[in-house]
Amino acid sequence: MTFTEIAEKRYSVRNFSDKPVEKEKLQKILEIGRLAPTGVNWQCQRLLILEGEAMEKFRRCTFFVFGAQSGILVCYDKNAAWTSDWGTNMGSIDASMVLASMMYSAEEQGLGTIIIGGYHEPRLRELFKIPDYIIPVAALLFGYPGPSAAPHPRYHQRKPLEETVFYNDFSSAVPTEDRTELHRVKFPD
Ligand SMILES: Cc1cc2nc3c(=O)[nH]c(=O)nc-3n(C[C@H](O)[C@H](O)[C@H](O)COP(=O)(O)O)c2cc1C
């Protein structure tokens, strides 16, 4: 499969089968993540494998597991990340580069994937003993798609490029209203 074919085929899987992911496939995913570009090649990504007991713990932090047996909590060490001269810590970009590479590796190997950012971060920090200097970015869940796996009805609602791509400058950009309260995940205490 070409990269274009993989990218066109990928969608967020929200129904995983029980079939476990082979160790070799996980290893390949990790090796491909290792090749991702990072600021100054400082490789500040810190990855926590979610399988077995760890996946059970993750389940206690989120509504969004969809039967996945395997995943990776993608984090970065903020002290190990490059910070630009203007103060932007690049850690979340580095971690996202690794995450995206691993996601497409999983897809190439015939697995389905979903990225999960909707979790209870304080609970996550407590259960996985995450120190303050490690920042969770998102979890990548993967596995064999289950029988009812299908793209979400909104999958095809991609914005036209005119709304997201600008030429020359941003003078035609339209500000978006604050969305902080929109789509907030309500976790019970
Ligand atoms: C940073 C990030 C966080 C996400 N968090 C969640 C989540 O918590 N729950 C969920 O069901 N999907 C989550 N998704 C999946 C998105 O909803 C999905 O990528 C988007 O709707 C586009 O659909 P597609 O992936 O099928 O193309 C997340 C995706 C990203 C990139």
The ligand as an SDF file (V2000), in Angstrom:
LIG
                    3D

 31 33  0  0  0  0  0  0  0  0999 V2000
   -5.8230   14.9430   19.6890 C   0  0  0  0  0  0  0  0  0  0  0  0
   -6.9780   14.0290   19.4120 C   0  0  0  0  0  0  0  0  0  0  0  0
   -7.7870   13.6190   20.4660 C   0  0  0  0  0  0  0  0  0  0  0  0
   -8.8600   12.7550   20.2300 C   0  0  0  0  0  0  0  0  0  0  0  0
   -9.5950   12.3010   21.2990 N   0  0  0  0  0  0  0  0  0  0  0  0
  -10.6330   11.4720   21.0850 C   0  0  0  0  0  0  0  0  0  0  0  0
  -11.3980   10.9720   22.1960 C   0  0  0  0  0  0  0  0  0  0  0  0
  -11.1160   11.2610   23.3470 O   0  0  0  0  0  0  0  0  0  0  0  0
  -12.4600   10.1580   21.9310 N   0  0  0  0  0  0  0  0  0  0  0  0
  -12.7790    9.7790   20.6530 C   0  0  0  0  0  0  0  0  0  0  0  0
  -13.7490    9.0160   20.4910 O   0  0  0  0  0  0  0  0  0  0  0  0
  -12.0630   10.2270   19.5830 N   0  0  0  0  0  0  0  0  0  0  0  0
  -11.0050   11.0470   19.7770 C   0  0  0  0  0  0  0  0  0  0  0  0
  -10.2460   11.4880   18.7060 N   0  0  0  0  0  0  0  0  0  0  0  0
  -10.5830   11.0500   17.3380 C   0  0  0  0  0  0  0  0  0  0  0  0
  -11.2470   12.1870   16.5540 C   0  0  0  0  0  0  0  0  0  0  0  0
  -12.5660   12.3370   17.0040 O   0  0  0  0  0  0  0  0  0  0  0  0
  -11.2000   11.8320   15.0550 C   0  0  0  0  0  0  0  0  0  0  0  0
   -9.8530   11.7710   14.6360 O   0  0  0  0  0  0  0  0  0  0  0  0
  -11.9250   12.8760   14.2170 C   0  0  0  0  0  0  0  0  0  0  0  0
  -13.3070   12.8620   14.5230 O   0  0  0  0  0  0  0  0  0  0  0  0
  -11.7570   12.6160   12.7190 C   0  0  0  0  0  0  0  0  0  0  0  0
  -12.2310   11.3290   12.4040 O   0  0  0  0  0  0  0  0  0  0  0  0
  -11.2870   10.2040   11.7710 P   0  0  0  0  0  0  0  0  0  0  0  0
  -10.1330    9.9820   12.7050 O   0  0  0  0  0  0  0  0  0  0  0  0
  -12.1530    8.9770   11.6620 O   0  0  0  0  0  0  0  0  0  0  0  0
  -10.8080   10.7100   10.4440 O   0  0  0  0  0  0  0  0  0  0  0  0
   -9.1530   12.3210   18.9110 C   0  0  0  0  0  0  0  0  0  0  0  0
   -8.3190   12.7250   17.8560 C   0  0  0  0  0  0  0  0  0  0  0  0
   -7.2450   13.5470   18.0910 C   0  0  0  0  0  0  0  0  0  0  0  0
   -6.3420   13.9370   16.9440 C   0  0  0  0  0  0  0  0  0  0  0  0
  1  2  1  0
  2  3  1  0
  2 30  2  0
  3  4  2  0
  4  5  1  0
  4 28  1  0
  5  6  2  0
  6  7  1  0
  6 13  1  0
  7  8  2  0
  7  9  1  0
  9 10  1  0
 10 11  2  0
 10 12  1  0
 12 13  2  0
 13 14  1  0
 14 15  1  0
 14 28  1  0
 15 16  1  0
 16 17  1  0
 16 18  1  0
 18 19  1  0
 18 20  1  0
 20 21  1  0
 20 22  1  0
 22 23  1  0
 23 24  1  0
 24 25  2  0
 24 26  1  0
 24 27  1  0
 28 29  2  0
 29 30  1  0
 30 31  1  0
M  END
$$$$
